[in-house]
Amino acid sequence: MKKIITYVFMLLSVSILMGCQSNSVKHTDDQEAKQQTFDSVIKTNRDKWDAQVNKAKKINTRSYSENASYIAPNSLSEMKEYKKPLIKGTIVNYKQMSGINYDTYTKATVKVDKVLMGDDKRLDKKTITIVLHGGLIKSKRLFHNMSSNTYNGVTVDTQPDDLVYFHDTDVPLPEIGSHIITAVDTIKYSSKDSSAFIDAMRKNDIKSSTNAYVPYDPISGIWVKTNHSKEYVLNNENWRNITDPNNTMSRVSITKEINNKYNN
């Protein structure tokens, strides 16, 4: 009788173990399937966006003056003083914003992988909108009521509905699928606010205090890692390769800290 009980117990143990292994394999398969679907969406979105950009006339611009001074945090501990959530996310898609004259902004759909710093944990694993400077704009909007069709030394000889690509070298749009690290701030405005940026938000149905954000420090506080690179780099193309630690625009120390702590 004792042998029978022992045998039955062994069978039950084996069955439970096999069941656990089966559930584990199924969970892994589900995760891989979701990742493959996500990767497929990313590729489709990137190909579509890149095709539009490649057909547009490209104009380089800068949102920050070369002669201006700028003070930025040199460490993560200094960045804590922002008191804004620092997120790590993936750029899923871009959408051109309409109805803006002389300038352009882009809606970036970002999947937040993790909140790295700050108390706003509700953003963790959420999909949010981040508004970035630059992107696609119709030429009739860019040159609205202007006598010349030349901008920053580039002459645009196009039809009114043709697209122009505004490439802000201080805040370039990372490739769709890139991983980014940045502090974000909720877009907030009142009915009395009437700046060009706020008017653009209204025209594109971005409501105040909703699930829409801007980078808190777009000039010096966005780091990007593509699928082809091993480390995060500063998004600002004009500051990225400054290696002199005495230069106030140098981001070497904090970029190294970003990679040491969050590049995983």
ABEGO torsion letter per residue (X at the ends): XAAAAAAAAAAAAAAAAAAAAAAAAAAAAAAAAAAAAAAAAAAAAAAAAAAAAAABBBBBBBABBAABBBBBBABAAAAAAAGBBBBBBBBABBBBBBGBBGBBBBBBBBBBABBABEABAAABGBBBBBBBBEEBBBAAAAABGBABABBGGBBBBBBAABBBBBBBAABBBBBBGBBBBBBBBBBBBBAABABAAAAAAAAAGBBBGBABBBBABAAAABBBBBAABABBBBABAAAAABABAABAABAAAAAAAAAAAABX
